[in-house]
Amino acid sequence: MCYYISINKKKQDLKKRFKKEIDQKTLFDDSLYINAFTKPLIPIISTENTDLIQFYQWGLIPFWVKDQQKALQIQSGNFNSKCETIFEKPSFKYSIKNKRCLVIVTGFFEYFDFNNKKYPFYIKLKSNEIFCLAGIWDNWYDKKTLSIITTEANPFMARIHNTKKRMPVILKSEDEEKWLYPNLSNEEINSFFIPYNENDMDAYTVINPLVKNNADFSLEKVVYNELIDKF
């Protein structure tokens, strides 16, 4: 799945990359590590306004939820949405049709399981460029929320995420605008859900960002001796 991302670029870098204005109402600083479970605001471009980089809260709350306690419960289970069931699940089936978004990242994190221990990997593009994950969004009262879509892992990611073998849907740069086109058919939407080309991806182990009060976290490579013959 995809619960941890990196946006290691300034607002101006995002503006230059997408040639779009940035919503200035939201305070945002670049971050090496963003945890979905804190329900952060993250930069997106959505079908609501394709000319503006906005900030939506991670964890989709569907419009039809009425109770606040229920909304928070559903949100915590909707950080990701599986492409295989996205047209069927009540939380997602309305958004996938006309409320799609580009989730802007510079990388994401997954964990390799070995001998009952989890080892963090940082995954990015070999080009080191900003890229986009496919997402969906919805309005819940005055809040805009999102979910990142996942698909089956390519062979590269399957070695890293070796339990669930999933990965986020990474969009090719030439497909980013197409993902936001209105009135796409189910077949057209499904065509975006193929695993990204593994030859364009890079990954390496890092210090575990989940360690409490980890002030020393960085994106520098960390060697775990027990994994040397694994990767």
LINTA-V535071 format. One line per field, one symbol per residue. ss: DSSP state (a for helix, b for strand, c for the rest). A space follows every 10 residues. Layout:
BEGIN
ss = ???
END
This chain:
BEGIN
ss = cccbbbbccc aaaaaaaacc bbcccccccc bbbbbaaacc bbbbbbccbb bbbbbbbbcc cccccccaaa aaaaaacccb bbcccccccc ccccaaaacb bbbbbcbbbb bbbbccbbbb bbbbbccccc bbbbbbbbbb ccbbbbbbbb bbccaaaaaa cccccbbbcb bcaaaaaaac cccccaaaaa cccccccaaa bbbbbccccc cccccccccc ccccaaaccc c
END
